[in-house]
Amino acid sequence: MINITLVFSHIGYKKREIYVGDQSEINLSLIREVINLNEIITIGYGSVRRRDLTGSVGSVVMEDIEKAPVRSFEEALAGRVAGVTASVADGQPGAPVTITIRGNNSITQDNSPLYVVDGFPMENPDNNAINPAEIESIAVLKDASSTAIYGARGANGVILITTKKGKYGKPVFVLNVSSGFQQHKKKWI
């Protein structure tokens, strides 16, 4: 007989303790714990309450981005988060969007932020490959705490992207269709 109690815990689930005793096999399932996401912020080194967070975090309302007729989420960020500037270098169709957080920090180096997609840092991602309809949430880390979490790579700010995942229940099919032209309608001579 083993006199041990095992404790199982995971973020988003209730903690469960099981006394081992003389059991040779343990079957368990964790029960979901509903957490108000407006009250808890998950950061690189743990979770804190929103009122205790000292860093500057900007959140994007995804319903507004889904309504915007844009080809990438970068274009939809323009004017939605304070301190974040999305601009296009020229008026060419399909031109890349440049995002800067808290202005240009370097004269000679790149000022683009670090993108973290589902926990994986990406230095120079092709943001046209990320479908805006598949994004669940976007958070922007705008201050020096992003450097504390991600090191020098986060010096220009960090854009945290979480994509949608499967959910329990009946299958739901959603079709989003948009079209556009990327050519000059009339060429000026």
Phi, psi and omega in degrees: 000129181257128182262067183229143173246123178267139179244125179245129178212153178203148179297129180094357180231153178286143179291141181227132179248133180231126176281126185285306180058234180255020178285134177261344179222136181236123174251132181212155172222142180268149181260133179297142177244120182284123179239133176286112185295343176286342183261338183243132176244125177266122181241180187298337183237026175144197178236139178226159174286147183303321182289341178268353183284124181268343181278167179263113180238124176256134179249151181247133176281113187291334179297324179291322180291323180293335179279339184282132179276079183235159181271338179218160181292336179299318179295326181287339180287341183301119177078008183258337181232130179296135179087358180248125180245127175245122182220158177247134184295323179219178184268015181293139175297133179080009180295146182292148179265133179256124179251131173234142179244126181062030175082180180280120182266340184230142179276322187254344184254174180289139180254012184284149182283170174274131177260131176239109182255115181052038176090357181254116179292139179230122183288303182232077184282157171271097186287349173287343180280344179267116180286124180300334179287344180263004180269127179273318180206151175229129174234143182241119175268120191248354186240193185293343178293336176294328176289325178294328182275313188250006177075203183297335179295334181266012183296331179265016182098165182225135174250113181265120181243128175245124180270162181289148180235166178295152180232157177289150177120191181291148178296142178235128179250128179234132179241121176245124181235133173213154179218162180192171179246142176236056177211160178285132178286317179219126183271131177271139182258000000 
